[in-house]
Amino acid sequence: MAEQLGDRNLARIVGQAVGHNPLSIAVPCHRVVGATGSLTGYAGGLDRKRFLLGLEGALAEDGPTLF
């Protein structure tokens, strides 16, 4: 976020702002897909990631979807 603000030195201030935010939105790491929509690394392995996405109904025929 600090980089997006144009100054990497703002990282600490960004961290404080995020820490004070009463409403955090988190995307579980198994829901993160590559820029092309491909399945990318997951500490639990791609088979488990595929299983979790399938369990949630997030696997489409043409690839995973986030929502």
PyMOL Python script that loads the backbone (N, CA, C, O; Angstrom):
from pymol import cmd

cmd.read_pdbstr("""\
ATOM      1  N   MET A   1       0.828  -1.192   0.000  1.00  0.00           N
ATOM      2  CA  MET A   1       0.000   0.000   0.000  1.00  0.00           C
ATOM      3  C   MET A   1       0.871   1.254   0.000  1.00  0.00           C
ATOM      4  O   MET A   1       0.565   2.245  -0.663  1.00  0.00           O
ATOM      5  N   ALA A   2       1.962   1.184   0.759  1.00  0.00           N
ATOM      6  CA  ALA A   2       2.854   2.337   0.809  1.00  0.00           C
ATOM      7  C   ALA A   2       3.409   2.641  -0.573  1.00  0.00           C
ATOM      8  O   ALA A   2       3.522   3.801  -0.968  1.00  0.00           O
ATOM      9  N   GLU A   3       3.757   1.583  -1.306  1.00  0.00           N
ATOM     10  CA  GLU A   3       4.259   1.776  -2.667  1.00  0.00           C
ATOM     11  C   GLU A   3       3.195   2.422  -3.544  1.00  0.00           C
ATOM     12  O   GLU A   3       3.497   3.297  -4.356  1.00  0.00           O
ATOM     13  N   GLN A   4       1.948   1.989  -3.377  1.00  0.00           N
ATOM     14  CA  GLN A   4       0.854   2.565  -4.160  1.00  0.00           C
ATOM     15  C   GLN A   4       0.648   4.035  -3.821  1.00  0.00           C
ATOM     16  O   GLN A   4       0.176   4.808  -4.655  1.00  0.00           O
ATOM     17  N   LEU A   5       1.001   4.423  -2.594  1.00  0.00           N
ATOM     18  CA  LEU A   5       0.909   5.823  -2.198  1.00  0.00           C
ATOM     19  C   LEU A   5       2.086   6.631  -2.707  1.00  0.00           C
ATOM     20  O   LEU A   5       2.108   7.857  -2.601  1.00  0.00           O
ATOM     21  N   GLY A   6       3.073   5.924  -3.268  1.00  0.00           N
ATOM     22  CA  GLY A   6       4.206   6.610  -3.867  1.00  0.00           C
ATOM     23  C   GLY A   6       5.421   6.744  -2.970  1.00  0.00           C
ATOM     24  O   GLY A   6       6.395   7.393  -3.352  1.00  0.00           O
ATOM     25  N   ASP A   7       5.388   6.140  -1.774  1.00  0.00           N
ATOM     26  CA  ASP A   7       6.528   6.254  -0.864  1.00  0.00           C
ATOM     27  C   ASP A   7       6.610   5.001   0.012  1.00  0.00           C
ATOM     28  O   ASP A   7       5.802   4.818   0.923  1.00  0.00           O
ATOM     29  N   ARG A   8       7.585   4.147  -0.271  1.00  0.00           N
ATOM     30  CA  ARG A   8       7.743   2.908   0.497  1.00  0.00           C
ATOM     31  C   ARG A   8       8.016   3.180   1.969  1.00  0.00           C
ATOM     32  O   ARG A   8       7.800   2.306   2.808  1.00  0.00           O
ATOM     33  N   ASN A   9       8.483   4.363   2.289  1.00  0.00           N
ATOM     34  CA  ASN A   9       8.769   4.714   3.675  1.00  0.00           C
ATOM     35  C   ASN A   9       7.503   4.909   4.502  1.00  0.00           C
ATOM     36  O   ASN A   9       7.576   5.056   5.722  1.00  0.00           O
ATOM     37  N   LEU A  10       6.363   4.911   3.861  1.00  0.00           N
ATOM     38  CA  LEU A  10       5.097   5.058   4.576  1.00  0.00           C
ATOM     39  C   LEU A  10       4.578   3.732   5.108  1.00  0.00           C
ATOM     40  O   LEU A  10       3.473   3.681   5.647  1.00  0.00           O
ATOM     41  N   ALA A  11       5.346   2.662   4.969  1.00  0.00           N
ATOM     42  CA  ALA A  11       4.883   1.326   5.355  1.00  0.00           C
ATOM     43  C   ALA A  11       4.448   1.270   6.818  1.00  0.00           C
ATOM     44  O   ALA A  11       3.427   0.654   7.127  1.00  0.00           O
ATOM     45  N   ARG A  12       5.176   1.880   7.697  1.00  0.00           N
ATOM     46  CA  ARG A  12       4.830   1.850   9.121  1.00  0.00           C
ATOM     47  C   ARG A  12       3.502   2.568   9.368  1.00  0.00           C
ATOM     48  O   ARG A  12       2.671   2.091  10.142  1.00  0.00           O
ATOM     49  N   ILE A  13       3.305   3.697   8.721  1.00  0.00           N
ATOM     50  CA  ILE A  13       2.065   4.460   8.877  1.00  0.00           C
ATOM     51  C   ILE A  13       0.888   3.672   8.300  1.00  0.00           C
ATOM     52  O   ILE A  13      -0.197   3.651   8.881  1.00  0.00           O
ATOM     53  N   VAL A  14       1.110   3.032   7.162  1.00  0.00           N
ATOM     54  CA  VAL A  14       0.061   2.199   6.575  1.00  0.00           C
ATOM     55  C   VAL A  14      -0.285   1.058   7.537  1.00  0.00           C
ATOM     56  O   VAL A  14      -1.461   0.759   7.744  1.00  0.00           O
ATOM     57  N   GLY A  15       0.726   0.425   8.120  1.00  0.00           N
ATOM     58  CA  GLY A  15       0.498  -0.650   9.085  1.00  0.00           C
ATOM     59  C   GLY A  15      -0.325  -0.187  10.273  1.00  0.00           C
ATOM     60  O   GLY A  15      -1.203  -0.910  10.745  1.00  0.00           O
ATOM     61  N   GLN A  16      -0.042   1.025  10.761  1.00  0.00           N
ATOM     62  CA  GLN A  16      -0.816   1.565  11.883  1.00  0.00           C
ATOM     63  C   GLN A  16      -2.271   1.795  11.477  1.00  0.00           C
ATOM     64  O   GLN A  16      -3.190   1.500  12.241  1.00  0.00           O
ATOM     65  N   ALA A  17      -2.471   2.318  10.279  1.00  0.00           N
ATOM     66  CA  ALA A  17      -3.837   2.568   9.798  1.00  0.00           C
ATOM     67  C   ALA A  17      -4.601   1.254   9.659  1.00  0.00           C
ATOM     68  O   ALA A  17      -5.768   1.169  10.042  1.00  0.00           O
ATOM     69  N   VAL A  18      -3.951   0.241   9.118  1.00  0.00           N
ATOM     70  CA  VAL A  18      -4.602  -1.058   8.966  1.00  0.00           C
ATOM     71  C   VAL A  18      -4.923  -1.641  10.336  1.00  0.00           C
ATOM     72  O   VAL A  18      -5.990  -2.224  10.526  1.00  0.00           O
ATOM     73  N   GLY A  19      -4.007  -1.489  11.293  1.00  0.00           N
ATOM     74  CA  GLY A  19      -4.222  -2.006  12.640  1.00  0.00           C
ATOM     75  C   GLY A  19      -5.369  -1.332  13.369  1.00  0.00           C
ATOM     76  O   GLY A  19      -6.004  -1.942  14.228  1.00  0.00           O
ATOM     77  N   HIS A  20      -5.638  -0.079  13.036  1.00  0.00           N
ATOM     78  CA  HIS A  20      -6.721   0.654  13.695  1.00  0.00           C
ATOM     79  C   HIS A  20      -8.058   0.499  12.977  1.00  0.00           C
ATOM     80  O   HIS A  20      -9.084   0.965  13.474  1.00  0.00           O
ATOM     81  N   ASN A  21      -8.058  -0.140  11.831  1.00  0.00           N
ATOM     82  CA  ASN A  21      -9.276  -0.321  11.061  1.00  0.00           C
ATOM     83  C   ASN A  21     -10.160  -1.351  11.754  1.00  0.00           C
ATOM     84  O   ASN A  21      -9.749  -2.504  11.888  1.00  0.00           O
ATOM     85  N   PRO A  22     -11.362  -0.979  12.200  1.00  0.00           N
ATOM     86  CA  PRO A  22     -12.228  -1.930  12.908  1.00  0.00           C
ATOM     87  C   PRO A  22     -12.851  -2.976  11.981  1.00  0.00           C
ATOM     88  O   PRO A  22     -13.375  -3.982  12.460  1.00  0.00           O
ATOM     89  N   LEU A  23     -12.805  -2.762  10.690  1.00  0.00           N
ATOM     90  CA  LEU A  23     -13.404  -3.689   9.737  1.00  0.00           C
ATOM     91  C   LEU A  23     -12.340  -4.122   8.734  1.00  0.00           C
ATOM     92  O   LEU A  23     -12.034  -3.400   7.785  1.00  0.00           O
ATOM     93  N   SER A  24     -11.788  -5.294   8.953  1.00  0.00           N
ATOM     94  CA  SER A  24     -10.786  -5.811   8.032  1.00  0.00           C
ATOM     95  C   SER A  24     -11.431  -6.801   7.080  1.00  0.00           C
ATOM     96  O   SER A  24     -12.288  -7.593   7.471  1.00  0.00           O
ATOM     97  N   ILE A  25     -11.015  -6.747   5.844  1.00  0.00           N
ATOM     98  CA  ILE A  25     -11.495  -7.693   4.848  1.00  0.00           C
ATOM     99  C   ILE A  25     -10.311  -8.581   4.491  1.00  0.00           C
ATOM    100  O   ILE A  25      -9.278  -8.106   4.019  1.00  0.00           O
ATOM    101  N   ALA A  26     -10.480  -9.860   4.721  1.00  0.00           N
ATOM    102  CA  ALA A  26      -9.393 -10.800   4.450  1.00  0.00           C
ATOM    103  C   ALA A  26      -9.860 -11.839   3.440  1.00  0.00           C
ATOM    104  O   ALA A  26     -10.995 -12.311   3.487  1.00  0.00           O
ATOM    105  N   VAL A  27      -8.968 -12.178   2.540  1.00  0.00           N
ATOM    106  CA  VAL A  27      -9.220 -13.240   1.580  1.00  0.00           C
ATOM    107  C   VAL A  27      -8.352 -14.415   1.994  1.00  0.00           C
ATOM    108  O   VAL A  27      -7.127 -14.299   1.978  1.00  0.00           O
ATOM    109  N   PRO A  28      -8.946 -15.543   2.365  1.00  0.00           N
ATOM    110  CA  PRO A  28      -8.139 -16.696   2.761  1.00  0.00           C
ATOM    111  C   PRO A  28      -7.142 -17.047   1.655  1.00  0.00           C
ATOM    112  O   PRO A  28      -7.464 -16.954   0.471  1.00  0.00           O
ATOM    113  N   CYS A  29      -5.951 -17.443   2.040  1.00  0.00           N
ATOM    114  CA  CYS A  29      -4.880 -17.626   1.065  1.00  0.00           C
ATOM    115  C   CYS A  29      -5.194 -18.673   0.009  1.00  0.00           C
ATOM    116  O   CYS A  29      -4.669 -18.581  -1.101  1.00  0.00           O
ATOM    117  N   HIS A  30      -6.031 -19.670   0.308  1.00  0.00           N
ATOM    118  CA  HIS A  30      -6.352 -20.651  -0.730  1.00  0.00           C
ATOM    119  C   HIS A  30      -7.244 -20.047  -1.810  1.00  0.00           C
ATOM    120  O   HIS A  30      -7.425 -20.650  -2.868  1.00  0.00           O
ATOM    121  N   ARG A  31      -7.804 -18.862  -1.557  1.00  0.00           N
ATOM    122  CA  ARG A  31      -8.656 -18.191  -2.545  1.00  0.00           C
ATOM    123  C   ARG A  31      -7.861 -17.312  -3.502  1.00  0.00           C
ATOM    124  O   ARG A  31      -8.422 -16.779  -4.460  1.00  0.00           O
ATOM    125  N   VAL A  32      -6.563 -17.153  -3.257  1.00  0.00           N
ATOM    126  CA  VAL A  32      -5.732 -16.316  -4.115  1.00  0.00           C
ATOM    127  C   VAL A  32      -5.327 -17.116  -5.342  1.00  0.00           C
ATOM    128  O   VAL A  32      -4.805 -18.225  -5.231  1.00  0.00           O
ATOM    129  N   VAL A  33      -5.571 -16.541  -6.514  1.00  0.00           N
ATOM    130  CA  VAL A  33      -5.191 -17.181  -7.765  1.00  0.00           C
ATOM    131  C   VAL A  33      -4.223 -16.274  -8.515  1.00  0.00           C
ATOM    132  O   VAL A  33      -4.096 -15.093  -8.193  1.00  0.00           O
ATOM    133  N   GLY A  34      -3.544 -16.827  -9.512  1.00  0.00           N
ATOM    134  CA  GLY A  34      -2.588 -16.065 -10.298  1.00  0.00           C
ATOM    135  C   GLY A  34      -3.273 -14.990 -11.134  1.00  0.00           C
ATOM    136  O   GLY A  34      -4.496 -14.989 -11.279  1.00  0.00           O
ATOM    137  N   ALA A  35      -2.481 -14.082 -11.677  1.00  0.00           N
ATOM    138  CA  ALA A  35      -3.013 -12.968 -12.470  1.00  0.00           C
ATOM    139  C   ALA A  35      -3.813 -13.461 -13.677  1.00  0.00           C
ATOM    140  O   ALA A  35      -4.724 -12.773 -14.139  1.00  0.00           O
ATOM    141  N   THR A  36      -3.480 -14.640 -14.187  1.00  0.00           N
ATOM    142  CA  THR A  36      -4.197 -15.194 -15.336  1.00  0.00           C
ATOM    143  C   THR A  36      -5.355 -16.084 -14.911  1.00  0.00           C
ATOM    144  O   THR A  36      -6.027 -16.668 -15.761  1.00  0.00           O
ATOM    145  N   GLY A  37      -5.602 -16.196 -13.598  1.00  0.00           N
ATOM    146  CA  GLY A  37      -6.652 -17.049 -13.091  1.00  0.00           C
ATOM    147  C   GLY A  37      -6.190 -18.462 -12.812  1.00  0.00           C
ATOM    148  O   GLY A  37      -6.989 -19.317 -12.429  1.00  0.00           O
ATOM    149  N   SER A  38      -4.894 -18.716 -13.003  1.00  0.00           N
ATOM    150  CA  SER A  38      -4.360 -20.055 -12.773  1.00  0.00           C
ATOM    151  C   SER A  38      -4.161 -20.313 -11.288  1.00  0.00           C
ATOM    152  O   SER A  38      -3.991 -19.384 -10.498  1.00  0.00           O
ATOM    153  N   LEU A  39      -4.184 -21.589 -10.923  1.00  0.00           N
ATOM    154  CA  LEU A  39      -3.904 -21.946  -9.536  1.00  0.00           C
ATOM    155  C   LEU A  39      -2.416 -21.791  -9.299  1.00  0.00           C
ATOM    156  O   LEU A  39      -1.599 -22.292 -10.072  1.00  0.00           O
ATOM    157  N   THR A  40      -2.068 -21.102  -8.236  1.00  0.00           N
ATOM    158  CA  THR A  40      -0.662 -20.886  -7.902  1.00  0.00           C
ATOM    159  C   THR A  40      -0.364 -21.537  -6.565  1.00  0.00           C
ATOM    160  O   THR A  40      -1.252 -22.103  -5.928  1.00  0.00           O
ATOM    161  N   GLY A  41       0.879 -21.455  -6.147  1.00  0.00           N
ATOM    162  CA  GLY A  41       1.338 -22.105  -4.934  1.00  0.00           C
ATOM    163  C   GLY A  41       0.456 -21.899  -3.717  1.00  0.00           C
ATOM    164  O   GLY A  41      -0.150 -20.844  -3.528  1.00  0.00           O
ATOM    165  N   TYR A  42       0.403 -22.935  -2.902  1.00  0.00           N
ATOM    166  CA  TYR A  42      -0.359 -22.923  -1.654  1.00  0.00           C
ATOM    167  C   TYR A  42       0.380 -23.863  -0.719  1.00  0.00           C
ATOM    168  O   TYR A  42       0.750 -24.967  -1.118  1.00  0.00           O
ATOM    169  N   ALA A  43       0.599 -23.443   0.514  1.00  0.00           N
ATOM    170  CA  ALA A  43       1.393 -24.241   1.456  1.00  0.00           C
ATOM    171  C   ALA A  43       0.812 -25.639   1.643  1.00  0.00           C
ATOM    172  O   ALA A  43       1.558 -26.585   1.898  1.00  0.00           O
ATOM    173  N   GLY A  44      -0.502 -25.784   1.522  1.00  0.00           N
ATOM    174  CA  GLY A  44      -1.138 -27.084   1.677  1.00  0.00           C
ATOM    175  C   GLY A  44      -1.082 -27.941   0.430  1.00  0.00           C
ATOM    176  O   GLY A  44      -1.550 -29.080   0.439  1.00  0.00           O
ATOM    177  N   GLY A  45      -0.516 -27.412  -0.642  1.00  0.00           N
ATOM    178  CA  GLY A  45      -0.433 -28.138  -1.904  1.00  0.00           C
ATOM    179  C   GLY A  45      -1.593 -27.795  -2.825  1.00  0.00           C
ATOM    180  O   GLY A  45      -2.686 -27.453  -2.375  1.00  0.00           O
ATOM    181  N   LEU A  46      -1.333 -27.893  -4.126  1.00  0.00           N
ATOM    182  CA  LEU A  46      -2.360 -27.527  -5.099  1.00  0.00           C
ATOM    183  C   LEU A  46      -3.552 -28.476  -5.086  1.00  0.00           C
ATOM    184  O   LEU A  46      -4.671 -28.060  -5.385  1.00  0.00           O
ATOM    185  N   ASP A  47      -3.331 -29.744  -4.744  1.00  0.00           N
ATOM    186  CA  ASP A  47      -4.464 -30.674  -4.653  1.00  0.00           C
ATOM    187  C   ASP A  47      -5.428 -30.234  -3.562  1.00  0.00           C
ATOM    188  O   ASP A  47      -6.643 -30.253  -3.757  1.00  0.00           O
ATOM    189  N   ARG A  48      -4.890 -29.840  -2.416  1.00  0.00           N
ATOM    190  CA  ARG A  48      -5.747 -29.375  -1.313  1.00  0.00           C
ATOM    191  C   ARG A  48      -6.423 -28.061  -1.686  1.00  0.00           C
ATOM    192  O   ARG A  48      -7.592 -27.846  -1.365  1.00  0.00           O
ATOM    193  N   LYS A  49      -5.678 -27.170  -2.373  1.00  0.00           N
ATOM    194  CA  LYS A  49      -6.257 -25.896  -2.797  1.00  0.00           C
ATOM    195  C   LYS A  49      -7.424 -26.154  -3.747  1.00  0.00           C
ATOM    196  O   LYS A  49      -8.484 -25.542  -3.611  1.00  0.00           O
ATOM    197  N   ARG A  50      -7.230 -27.056  -4.706  1.00  0.00           N
ATOM    198  CA  ARG A  50      -8.274 -27.423  -5.645  1.00  0.00           C
ATOM    199  C   ARG A  50      -9.492 -27.989  -4.898  1.00  0.00           C
ATOM    200  O   ARG A  50     -10.633 -27.661  -5.222  1.00  0.00           O
ATOM    201  N   PHE A  51      -9.237 -28.840  -3.895  1.00  0.00           N
ATOM    202  CA  PHE A  51     -10.311 -29.421  -3.093  1.00  0.00           C
ATOM    203  C   PHE A  51     -11.099 -28.332  -2.366  1.00  0.00           C
ATOM    204  O   PHE A  51     -12.329 -28.330  -2.402  1.00  0.00           O
ATOM    205  N   LEU A  52     -10.396 -27.404  -1.704  1.00  0.00           N
ATOM    206  CA  LEU A  52     -11.063 -26.342  -0.949  1.00  0.00           C
ATOM    207  C   LEU A  52     -11.888 -25.447  -1.862  1.00  0.00           C
ATOM    208  O   LEU A  52     -13.014 -25.081  -1.526  1.00  0.00           O
ATOM    209  N   LEU A  53     -11.334 -25.097  -3.006  1.00  0.00           N
ATOM    210  CA  LEU A  53     -12.071 -24.254  -3.947  1.00  0.00           C
ATOM    211  C   LEU A  53     -13.299 -24.989  -4.476  1.00  0.00           C
ATOM    212  O   LEU A  53     -14.362 -24.391  -4.640  1.00  0.00           O
ATOM    213  N   GLY A  54     -13.150 -26.290  -4.744  1.00  0.00           N
ATOM    214  CA  GLY A  54     -14.280 -27.084  -5.202  1.00  0.00           C
ATOM    215  C   GLY A  54     -15.355 -27.194  -4.130  1.00  0.00           C
ATOM    216  O   GLY A  54     -16.547 -27.110  -4.426  1.00  0.00           O
ATOM    217  N   LEU A  55     -14.933 -27.381  -2.890  1.00  0.00           N
ATOM    218  CA  LEU A  55     -15.850 -27.475  -1.762  1.00  0.00           C
ATOM    219  C   LEU A  55     -16.690 -26.207  -1.623  1.00  0.00           C
ATOM    220  O   LEU A  55     -17.864 -26.260  -1.255  1.00  0.00           O
ATOM    221  N   GLU A  56     -16.069 -25.071  -1.923  1.00  0.00           N
ATOM    222  CA  GLU A  56     -16.760 -23.778  -1.827  1.00  0.00           C
ATOM    223  C   GLU A  56     -17.532 -23.441  -3.092  1.00  0.00           C
ATOM    224  O   GLU A  56     -18.228 -22.427  -3.140  1.00  0.00           O
ATOM    225  N   GLY A  57     -17.420 -24.278  -4.113  1.00  0.00           N
ATOM    226  CA  GLY A  57     -18.098 -23.992  -5.371  1.00  0.00           C
ATOM    227  C   GLY A  57     -17.420 -22.888  -6.153  1.00  0.00           C
ATOM    228  O   GLY A  57     -18.062 -22.221  -6.965  1.00  0.00           O
ATOM    229  N   ALA A  58     -16.132 -22.684  -5.923  1.00  0.00           N
ATOM    230  CA  ALA A  58     -15.412 -21.593  -6.571  1.00  0.00           C
ATOM    231  C   ALA A  58     -14.639 -22.046  -7.802  1.00  0.00           C
ATOM    232  O   ALA A  58     -13.943 -21.240  -8.420  1.00  0.00           O
ATOM    233  N   LEU A  59     -14.744 -23.311  -8.167  1.00  0.00           N
ATOM    234  CA  LEU A  59     -14.068 -23.788  -9.376  1.00  0.00           C
ATOM    235  C   LEU A  59     -15.061 -23.811 -10.525  1.00  0.00           C
ATOM    236  O   LEU A  59     -16.056 -24.536 -10.495  1.00  0.00           O
ATOM    237  N   ALA A  60     -14.774 -23.009 -11.529  1.00  0.00           N
ATOM    238  CA  ALA A  60     -15.596 -22.998 -12.741  1.00  0.00           C
ATOM    239  C   ALA A  60     -14.902 -23.853 -13.796  1.00  0.00           C
ATOM    240  O   ALA A  60     -13.725 -24.182 -13.651  1.00  0.00           O
ATOM    241  N   GLU A  61     -15.613 -24.209 -14.839  1.00  0.00           N
ATOM    242  CA  GLU A  61     -15.007 -25.027 -15.885  1.00  0.00           C
ATOM    243  C   GLU A  61     -13.816 -24.340 -16.530  1.00  0.00           C
ATOM    244  O   GLU A  61     -12.861 -25.003 -16.933  1.00  0.00           O
ATOM    245  N   ASP A  62     -13.862 -23.022 -16.630  1.00  0.00           N
ATOM    246  CA  ASP A  62     -12.780 -22.285 -17.278  1.00  0.00           C
ATOM    247  C   ASP A  62     -11.756 -21.771 -16.262  1.00  0.00           C
ATOM    248  O   ASP A  62     -10.916 -20.941 -16.611  1.00  0.00           O
ATOM    249  N   GLY A  63     -11.808 -22.245 -15.020  1.00  0.00           N
ATOM    250  CA  GLY A  63     -10.823 -21.858 -14.017  1.00  0.00           C
ATOM    251  C   GLY A  63     -11.476 -21.362 -12.743  1.00  0.00           C
ATOM    252  O   GLY A  63     -12.696 -21.215 -12.673  1.00  0.00           O
ATOM    253  N   PRO A  64     -10.647 -21.103 -11.728  1.00  0.00           N
ATOM    254  CA  PRO A  64     -11.175 -20.656 -10.437  1.00  0.00           C
ATOM    255  C   PRO A  64     -11.752 -19.251 -10.501  1.00  0.00           C
ATOM    256  O   PRO A  64     -11.356 -18.439 -11.337  1.00  0.00           O
ATOM    257  N   THR A  65     -12.690 -18.979  -9.609  1.00  0.00           N
ATOM    258  CA  THR A  65     -13.236 -17.633  -9.460  1.00  0.00           C
ATOM    259  C   THR A  65     -13.116 -17.229  -8.003  1.00  0.00           C
ATOM    260  O   THR A  65     -13.197 -18.077  -7.115  1.00  0.00           O
ATOM    261  N   LEU A  66     -12.927 -15.967  -7.751  1.00  0.00           N
ATOM    262  CA  LEU A  66     -12.791 -15.518  -6.376  1.00  0.00           C
ATOM    263  C   LEU A  66     -14.140 -15.356  -5.696  1.00  0.00           C
ATOM    264  O   LEU A  66     -14.267 -15.627  -4.502  1.00  0.00           O
ATOM    265  N   PHE A  67     -15.157 -14.914  -6.445  1.00  0.00           N
ATOM    266  CA  PHE A  67     -16.450 -14.652  -5.811  1.00  0.00           C
ATOM    267  C   PHE A  67     -17.562 -15.244  -6.637  1.00  0.00           C
ATOM    268  O   PHE A  67     -18.732 -15.130  -6.270  1.00  0.00           O
TER     269      PHE A  67
END
""", "prot")
cmd.dss("prot")
cmd.show_as("cartoon", "prot")
cmd.util.cbc("prot")
cmd.orient("prot")
